[in-house]
Amino acid sequence: MTLVLFFATQSDVFLTSRNLNNLLIQSTVTGIIALGLVFVLLVGEIDLSVAAISGVASVLMAMLVVDSELPIPLAIAVGVAAGVAIGAVSGRWITLLGVPSFVVTLGVGLVLNGVQLIILPNTGRYNLLNTGVEKLASTNVSGFTAWLLVMAGIALFALARATSTRARFRAGLPASMAGGVVVPVAVVAALLIATLMFLENLRGLPMPVILFISLLGVMSYISSETRFGLYLYAIGNNAEAARRAGIKVERIKIMAFAIAGGMAAFGGILSASRILGVSVSSGGGVGGGALLLESIAAAVIGGVSLFGGRGHVVGALFGALIIATVSNGLNLMGVANEARLIVTGLLLVIAVSIDRGIERIAAPGR
């Protein structure tokens, strides 16, 4: 809220409907990649290849659509599958040989940067205008359909919360219908309805926002309501204890990296749809650039610990919104891109420092 008030005083354009709509759309790519990173961070690992995965997956998708004339849904599926496979391979390498994840994924990222340059045409770019791919990012849903989607989302969230609370009752654990179901559902319903009413004044719900919220709901359910999610937190808190408890630590880590790869690939494809093409700069260019920094920062600023075992998937939403707000606000103020990178980097350092402080207080000997 402080950021919003600050930028509102610096630019008359910041709080306009059109700019806030753009801000929401801008946060989706970073947010989707951060969603996948959350799973890796929860098990106490890091993936520095997500930006490169997003770039090479988007180029692969574009190549299949433009050169091979593959149907768009199939090309997107292939691109996402490639991201999942790359993430799984990285995870397997890390768990098999015990090499630190930042080393493996940094190397994989550099390899993918080279692959991206190889599969690009001589022009260095695939143009996706009028291919149909642009509809993924440019479609807006309004009217009855938009309200139906929002009501369905609220109903599914209510069902998930009710199921979780009922399970806690049966297990003899502390649970409350008011705190576990009524209040969370009321908050989520208010936020979704308010967002829809705001966006209806423009062109309706943008497809990127719908996709991001849908993925957020699915990933939130997986991380908080499934055995797999429980294992993620157990491994992040104490991998050896989790192994002795019978949890297949290596398999869970590989799955976490595979999810991160798939989310990164889809984020890259969505970005390609927004900018109507792919090039050498897709995925942030060589090394990942700002996209990698912003994705990690979004997860960490959203409350996910770099040291594993703490945080929630929904943090990726708040982190992505903060990053998008800073970027959008500084752009409106006419601040140079270099300053935006400096501010984002400082936010990441501050967030990690706070996280480390919390870690030391919670576990002094850790």
Secondary structure as UniProt FT lines:
FT   HELIX           2..10
FT   TURN            12..15
FT   HELIX           17..42
FT   TURN            43..44
FT   TURN            48..49
FT   HELIX           50..66
FT   HELIX           72..97
FT   HELIX           101..119
FT   TURN            122..123
FT   STRAND          125..127
FT   TURN            129..130
FT   TURN            133..134
FT   HELIX           135..138
FT   STRAND          140..141
FT   HELIX           143..170
FT   TURN            171..172
FT   HELIX           178..182
FT   HELIX           183..200
FT   TURN            201..203
FT   STRAND          205..206
FT   HELIX           207..225
FT   HELIX           227..237
FT   HELIX           239..244
FT   TURN            245..246
FT   HELIX           249..275
FT   STRAND          277..279
FT   TURN            280..281
FT   HELIX           282..284
FT   TURN            286..287
FT   HELIX           289..301
FT   TURN            302..303
FT   TURN            306..307
FT   TURN            313..314
FT   HELIX           315..332
FT   TURN            333..334
FT   HELIX           337..362
FT   TURN            364..365
//
